[in-house]
Amino acid sequence: MVKEKKDFSITPYEVGGQVDYSKLIKEFGVSKLDSRTLERIKKQTGELHVFLRRGIFFAHRDLNWLLDEYDAGNKFFLYTGRAPSKGSRVHLGHLIPWIMCQWLQEKFDVDMWFQFPDEEKFLYKPDITLEDTEQATYEDMLDVIALGFRPEKTKFLIDTKHAGIMYKEACKVAKKITFSMVKSSFGFNESNNVGSIFYTAMQAVPAFLPSVIKKKNIPCLIPLGIDQDPHFRISRDVMPKLGYYKPAIMHNVFLPPLTGIGGKMAASSGSETAIYTTDTPEEVKKKINKYAFSGGQATIEEHRKKGGNPDIDVSFQYLKMFFEPDDNKLQKIHDDYKSGKLLTGELKAILIEKINKFLSEHQKKREQAKKMIDKFVLKN
């Protein structure tokens, strides 16, 4: 866990302040996702996803080892997840590691294991019931399926539903984890309930469950937001003690909230800071126009004269991170905004159109996903 009182703080449960990713690489002890590693990926895939080209995935653990295994014929599997919560809808920031997983599944032709730890928020939040998380799980599954995962190669694990296959393995993990390890990683104390302390053992299981099922050691790759890294540092410590590979990890930066680039887009921070996958075109337009932090000047005249600052403008950051994959088009938007040729309102209009186009297609696929859930949920 990293806490910086003066600039930023990061835990698996909260991100605040202006995140210094270079500093975070040193603090967390991860490796920068450098050009050599990116070239290795490109050699296998033929191209690099925009998230890789633009540094949205910026760090890793043991990714070169994983690629060595793949080159040697030992295919890896993918693992990521989403903790369902009452009233917490999926937003654009949640999609980043999932989109990366879908691309990796297609390019490397590998299995995907997606965990829905429906007990996590129940254990951590006093006002949430298991019935709440059951409904939330259903809604979250629709968003995952809508991204285009292949049902024959994708397995949904729901902790309360699949406890029979997971609990025995979780016990093996839990036996290797001390309370002092959990305290140092998550800042827990004696007031935390025992379920929340045990939870990280359940989260570790999908990283080696395919190896258990197939009775052979299979490498695992986990794309995730870097705030979730502490959970898997514990997993990486424990899994070799159980005879399994440490999971490799790819870390992504945070999609900033609409109101500024400090912290990350979070469903718990208020509806004005996030774009949800179920938002209407009108809601998207209103949120972007009203709340998206601008790098422009106070008046049109001043903006034409001095230009804007795309580096702090949230609309430009969203285009760079997510919604404008064409490098030439993005550069023109950058240059026009910086020169003052492009106004803040015009920049926001570009983003609104692109987000609504993406959401229109996503929402159609999300509706179709209602008939497909059974194809994805792991059969006990």
VMD Tcl script that draws the C-alpha trace (Angstrom):
set ca {
  {0.00 0.00 0.00}
  {1.26 3.46 -0.93}
  {0.15 6.60 0.90}
  {1.44 10.06 0.14}
  {-0.17 12.70 2.33}
  {0.96 15.62 0.20}
  {0.29 14.40 -3.31}
  {-1.56 11.11 -3.82}
  {-2.76 7.97 -2.10}
  {-3.49 4.56 -3.54}
  {-5.10 1.52 -1.92}
  {-7.30 -1.21 -3.44}
  {-10.28 0.74 -2.07}
  {-9.45 4.40 -2.74}
  {-7.37 6.50 -5.10}
  {-6.87 10.19 -4.48}
  {-4.68 13.05 -5.65}
  {-2.44 13.52 -8.63}
  {-0.93 10.08 -9.26}
  {2.79 10.01 -10.11}
  {3.09 6.77 -12.08}
  {6.89 6.92 -12.28}
  {7.03 7.10 -8.51}
  {4.45 4.35 -8.25}
  {6.63 2.02 -10.32}
  {9.40 2.40 -7.73}
  {7.08 2.22 -4.71}
  {5.29 -0.92 -5.90}
  {8.43 -2.56 -7.27}
  {6.94 -3.19 -10.71}
  {8.69 -2.94 -14.08}
  {8.02 -0.31 -16.71}
  {6.35 -1.69 -19.83}
  {9.20 -0.74 -22.15}
  {9.68 -0.77 -25.92}
  {11.47 -4.14 -25.87}
  {8.53 -5.87 -24.20}
  {6.05 -4.10 -26.44}
  {7.98 -5.32 -29.50}
  {7.75 -8.87 -28.18}
  {3.98 -8.52 -27.93}
  {3.77 -6.99 -31.39}
  {5.81 -9.86 -32.82}
  {3.07 -12.27 -31.68}
  {0.03 -10.08 -32.39}
  {1.06 -8.18 -35.52}
  {0.01 -4.87 -33.99}
  {-0.28 -3.09 -30.66}
  {-3.56 -2.12 -29.09}
  {-3.97 1.62 -28.54}
  {-3.78 0.98 -24.77}
  {-0.27 -0.37 -25.32}
  {0.86 2.19 -27.89}
  {-0.11 5.11 -25.68}
  {1.08 3.81 -22.35}
  {-2.34 3.22 -20.83}
  {-0.83 -0.09 -19.72}
  {2.43 1.20 -18.36}
  {3.89 -1.40 -15.98}
  {4.04 -5.13 -15.39}
  {5.27 -8.02 -13.30}
  {6.96 -10.96 -15.06}
  {5.45 -10.26 -18.48}
  {8.66 -11.24 -20.26}
  {8.72 -14.55 -18.40}
  {5.13 -15.15 -19.53}
  {6.08 -14.41 -23.14}
  {9.02 -16.81 -22.82}
  {6.59 -19.52 -21.71}
  {4.28 -18.72 -24.61}
  {7.17 -18.91 -27.07}
  {8.03 -22.32 -25.61}
  {4.48 -23.56 -26.26}
  {3.08 -23.14 -22.75}
  {-0.02 -21.03 -23.40}
  {-1.15 -18.70 -20.63}
  {-4.70 -17.88 -19.54}
  {-6.16 -14.50 -18.65}
  {-7.76 -13.52 -15.37}
  {-9.43 -10.34 -14.17}
  {-12.63 -9.48 -12.34}
  {-15.20 -7.09 -10.98}
  {-16.66 -6.90 -7.46}
  {-20.42 -6.29 -7.81}
  {-21.92 -3.70 -5.49}
  {-25.34 -2.25 -4.74}
  {-26.06 0.75 -6.93}
  {-22.57 0.69 -8.47}
  {-22.86 0.60 -12.24}
  {-20.05 -0.15 -14.66}
  {-18.35 2.99 -15.97}
  {-15.80 3.62 -18.70}
  {-12.84 3.25 -16.34}
  {-13.87 -0.30 -15.49}
  {-13.73 -1.27 -19.15}
  {-10.02 -0.59 -19.71}
  {-8.59 -3.89 -18.34}
  {-11.56 -5.84 -19.75}
  {-11.03 -4.47 -23.26}
  {-7.36 -5.33 -22.94}
  {-8.28 -8.89 -21.94}
  {-10.64 -9.26 -24.90}
  {-7.92 -8.11 -27.29}
  {-5.36 -10.45 -25.73}
  {-7.83 -13.34 -25.91}
  {-8.26 -12.80 -29.63}
  {-4.61 -12.18 -30.46}
  {-3.14 -15.03 -28.39}
  {-6.14 -17.40 -28.67}
  {-6.25 -18.04 -24.91}
  {-8.85 -18.75 -22.24}
  {-10.31 -15.98 -20.10}
  {-11.39 -16.45 -16.48}
  {-13.50 -13.61 -15.13}
  {-14.21 -13.54 -11.40}
  {-17.26 -11.91 -9.84}
  {-16.43 -11.85 -6.11}
  {-20.00 -11.14 -5.06}
  {-19.12 -11.41 -1.38}
  {-16.49 -8.66 -1.34}
  {-18.70 -5.56 -1.07}
  {-21.07 -7.48 1.23}
  {-18.15 -8.04 3.61}
  {-16.76 -4.52 3.38}
  {-19.94 -2.41 3.41}
  {-22.54 -2.72 6.22}
  {-25.54 -1.63 4.09}
  {-25.10 -4.23 1.32}
  {-26.82 -7.62 1.26}
  {-25.96 -10.70 -0.78}
  {-29.23 -10.18 -2.65}
  {-27.92 -6.76 -3.70}
  {-24.71 -8.20 -5.05}
  {-26.56 -10.99 -6.85}
  {-28.50 -8.45 -8.92}
  {-25.37 -6.37 -9.46}
  {-23.50 -9.46 -10.69}
  {-26.14 -9.99 -13.36}
  {-25.83 -6.40 -14.57}
  {-22.03 -6.52 -14.58}
  {-21.97 -9.74 -16.58}
  {-23.91 -8.03 -19.36}
  {-21.20 -5.39 -19.71}
  {-18.43 -7.99 -19.86}
  {-20.19 -10.11 -22.48}
  {-20.95 -7.01 -24.57}
  {-17.21 -6.45 -25.11}
  {-16.98 -9.49 -27.38}
  {-15.40 -12.26 -25.34}
  {-15.65 -15.71 -26.90}
  {-18.04 -17.87 -24.86}
  {-16.19 -21.10 -25.69}
  {-13.00 -19.63 -24.21}
  {-14.45 -17.51 -21.38}
  {-15.49 -18.69 -17.93}
  {-17.35 -16.64 -15.33}
  {-16.58 -17.51 -11.71}
  {-19.08 -16.24 -9.13}
  {-17.68 -16.71 -5.63}
  {-20.90 -17.68 -3.84}
  {-22.07 -19.87 -6.73}
  {-18.72 -21.58 -7.30}
  {-17.63 -21.87 -3.68}
  {-17.60 -25.65 -4.07}
  {-14.76 -25.55 -6.57}
  {-12.99 -22.54 -5.04}
  {-13.14 -22.96 -1.26}
  {-10.76 -25.90 -0.92}
  {-8.11 -24.04 -2.91}
  {-8.79 -20.81 -1.00}
  {-8.13 -22.66 2.26}
  {-4.73 -23.68 0.93}
  {-3.97 -20.05 0.16}
  {-5.34 -18.79 3.48}
  {-3.10 -21.18 5.42}
  {-0.07 -19.41 3.92}
  {-1.30 -15.86 4.69}
  {-0.74 -14.33 8.11}
  {-2.78 -11.51 9.59}
  {0.35 -9.34 9.62}
  {0.65 -9.79 5.82}
  {-2.94 -8.64 5.34}
  {-2.52 -5.72 7.74}
  {0.61 -4.44 5.99}
  {-0.92 -4.81 2.52}
  {-4.36 -3.33 3.15}
  {-4.12 -1.33 6.36}
  {-6.51 -3.63 8.21}
  {-6.86 -3.64 11.98}
  {-8.70 -5.61 14.66}
  {-12.02 -3.98 13.73}
  {-12.10 -5.66 10.29}
  {-14.44 -8.64 10.13}
  {-12.85 -12.04 9.54}
  {-14.57 -12.36 6.16}
  {-12.75 -9.34 4.76}
  {-9.46 -10.77 6.01}
  {-10.15 -14.12 4.33}
  {-11.38 -12.53 1.09}
  {-7.96 -12.08 -0.51}
  {-7.54 -15.87 -0.42}
  {-10.65 -16.23 -2.60}
  {-9.36 -13.60 -4.99}
  {-6.13 -15.56 -5.46}
  {-7.84 -18.79 -6.52}
  {-8.65 -18.00 -10.18}
  {-4.94 -17.30 -10.78}
  {-4.22 -21.03 -10.44}
  {-7.62 -22.78 -10.62}
  {-7.16 -23.75 -14.32}
  {-3.89 -25.41 -13.29}
  {-5.77 -27.38 -10.63}
  {-8.50 -28.43 -13.06}
  {-6.12 -29.45 -15.86}
  {-3.56 -30.93 -13.47}
  {-0.66 -29.03 -15.02}
  {1.03 -25.72 -14.33}
  {-0.39 -23.02 -16.62}
  {0.91 -19.42 -16.65}
  {-1.59 -16.69 -15.75}
  {-1.75 -13.06 -16.90}
  {-3.82 -10.51 -14.96}
  {-4.51 -7.11 -16.55}
  {-5.71 -4.70 -13.84}
  {-5.68 -1.19 -12.47}
  {-2.53 -0.69 -10.43}
  {-4.58 0.03 -7.30}
  {-5.49 -3.67 -7.21}
  {-1.85 -4.80 -7.21}
  {-1.63 -5.38 -3.40}
  {-4.13 -8.27 -3.61}
  {-1.93 -10.04 -6.10}
  {1.35 -9.32 -4.40}
  {0.08 -11.64 -1.69}
  {-1.01 -14.16 -4.35}
  {2.43 -14.03 -5.93}
  {4.04 -14.70 -2.56}
  {1.79 -17.66 -1.80}
  {1.31 -19.47 -5.11}
  {4.89 -20.82 -5.45}
  {4.50 -22.30 -1.96}
  {1.54 -24.27 -3.35}
  {3.52 -25.38 -6.41}
  {2.08 -22.92 -8.96}
  {3.57 -20.15 -11.07}
  {3.38 -16.58 -9.87}
  {0.78 -14.76 -12.00}
  {2.16 -12.17 -14.40}
  {0.44 -8.78 -14.22}
  {-0.14 -5.84 -16.56}
  {-1.02 -2.55 -14.86}
  {-3.11 0.23 -16.38}
  {-3.31 3.90 -15.44}
  {-6.59 5.35 -14.23}
  {-9.18 7.01 -16.43}
  {-9.57 10.36 -14.65}
  {-12.90 11.55 -13.27}
  {-14.71 14.12 -15.36}
  {-14.05 16.81 -12.78}
  {-10.25 16.64 -12.95}
  {-7.26 14.38 -13.61}
  {-6.51 13.64 -9.95}
  {-7.57 10.20 -8.74}
  {-9.68 7.95 -10.94}
  {-13.19 7.66 -12.32}
  {-15.18 6.01 -9.54}
  {-18.83 5.04 -9.27}
  {-18.81 5.85 -5.56}
  {-17.76 9.48 -6.09}
  {-21.03 10.73 -7.57}
  {-22.76 10.44 -10.93}
  {-21.25 13.71 -12.18}
  {-17.70 12.29 -12.15}
  {-18.31 9.18 -14.27}
  {-19.75 8.06 -17.61}
  {-21.66 4.81 -17.15}
  {-22.19 2.19 -19.83}
  {-25.96 2.61 -19.45}
  {-25.98 6.42 -19.78}
  {-28.23 7.91 -22.45}
  {-26.86 10.25 -25.16}
  {-28.49 13.15 -23.32}
  {-26.82 12.20 -20.03}
  {-23.42 11.91 -21.72}
  {-23.81 15.30 -23.36}
  {-24.89 16.95 -20.13}
  {-22.07 15.42 -18.08}
  {-19.33 16.28 -20.55}
  {-20.54 19.83 -21.14}
  {-21.16 20.57 -17.45}
  {-18.47 18.65 -15.59}
  {-15.55 17.77 -17.89}
  {-12.55 19.76 -16.65}
  {-11.28 22.13 -19.30}
  {-7.77 23.12 -20.26}
  {-9.08 26.10 -22.15}
  {-8.94 29.79 -21.36}
  {-11.60 31.87 -19.60}
  {-12.91 33.53 -22.77}
  {-13.05 32.67 -26.46}
  {-10.84 35.66 -27.28}
  {-8.22 34.61 -24.75}
  {-8.37 31.00 -25.94}
  {-7.86 32.03 -29.58}
  {-4.84 34.06 -28.50}
  {-3.18 31.75 -25.93}
  {-4.58 28.34 -26.84}
  {-5.56 25.53 -24.49}
  {-3.67 22.94 -22.50}
  {-4.55 19.44 -23.74}
  {-2.43 17.83 -21.03}
  {-4.90 18.83 -18.32}
  {-8.07 18.84 -20.40}
  {-10.20 15.83 -19.50}
  {-11.94 15.65 -22.87}
  {-8.60 15.38 -24.64}
  {-7.37 12.82 -22.12}
  {-10.41 10.64 -22.82}
  {-9.76 10.86 -26.55}
  {-6.11 9.97 -26.03}
  {-6.76 7.09 -23.66}
  {-9.88 5.59 -25.16}
  {-11.84 7.16 -27.98}
  {-9.48 8.31 -30.76}
  {-7.29 5.40 -31.90}
  {-6.01 7.24 -34.99}
  {-2.70 8.84 -34.01}
  {-2.80 11.42 -36.80}
  {-6.30 12.57 -35.93}
  {-5.40 12.78 -32.26}
  {-2.30 14.85 -33.04}
  {-4.36 17.30 -35.11}
  {-6.88 17.70 -32.26}
  {-3.98 18.26 -29.86}
  {-2.31 20.86 -32.08}
  {-5.54 22.69 -32.92}
  {-6.54 22.91 -29.28}
  {-3.11 24.03 -28.16}
  {-2.99 26.73 -30.84}
  {-6.46 28.02 -30.01}
  {-7.94 27.00 -33.34}
  {-10.15 24.41 -31.58}
  {-12.36 25.70 -28.77}
  {-13.20 23.81 -25.59}
  {-16.84 23.43 -26.63}
  {-15.77 22.00 -29.97}
  {-13.39 19.57 -28.28}
  {-16.17 18.44 -25.96}
  {-18.48 17.96 -28.94}
  {-15.94 15.62 -30.56}
  {-15.75 13.54 -27.40}
  {-19.53 13.45 -26.89}
  {-20.04 12.10 -30.40}
  {-17.41 9.40 -29.96}
  {-18.61 8.28 -26.52}
  {-22.22 8.09 -27.68}
  {-21.24 6.09 -30.76}
  {-19.34 3.65 -28.56}
  {-22.16 3.39 -26.00}
  {-24.84 2.95 -28.66}
  {-23.10 -0.18 -29.94}
  {-22.22 -1.38 -26.44}
  {-25.80 -1.04 -25.23}
  {-27.13 -3.06 -28.18}
  {-24.66 -5.84 -27.39}
  {-25.47 -5.53 -23.69}
  {-29.14 -6.20 -24.45}
  {-28.22 -9.21 -26.59}
  {-26.03 -10.51 -23.76}
  {-29.12 -11.21 -21.63}
  {-29.67 -14.37 -23.68}
  {-26.02 -15.45 -23.49}
  {-25.12 -15.47 -19.79}
  {-25.55 -19.22 -19.41}
  {-22.88 -19.79 -22.06}
  {-20.30 -17.97 -19.94}
  {-21.00 -19.07 -16.36}
  {-18.76 -22.01 -15.38}
  {-20.68 -25.25 -14.99}
  {-20.11 -26.80 -11.59}
}
mol new
graphics top color blue
foreach p $ca { graphics top sphere $p radius 0.5 }
foreach p [lrange $ca 0 end-1] q [lrange $ca 1 end] { graphics top cylinder $p $q radius 0.2 }
display resetview
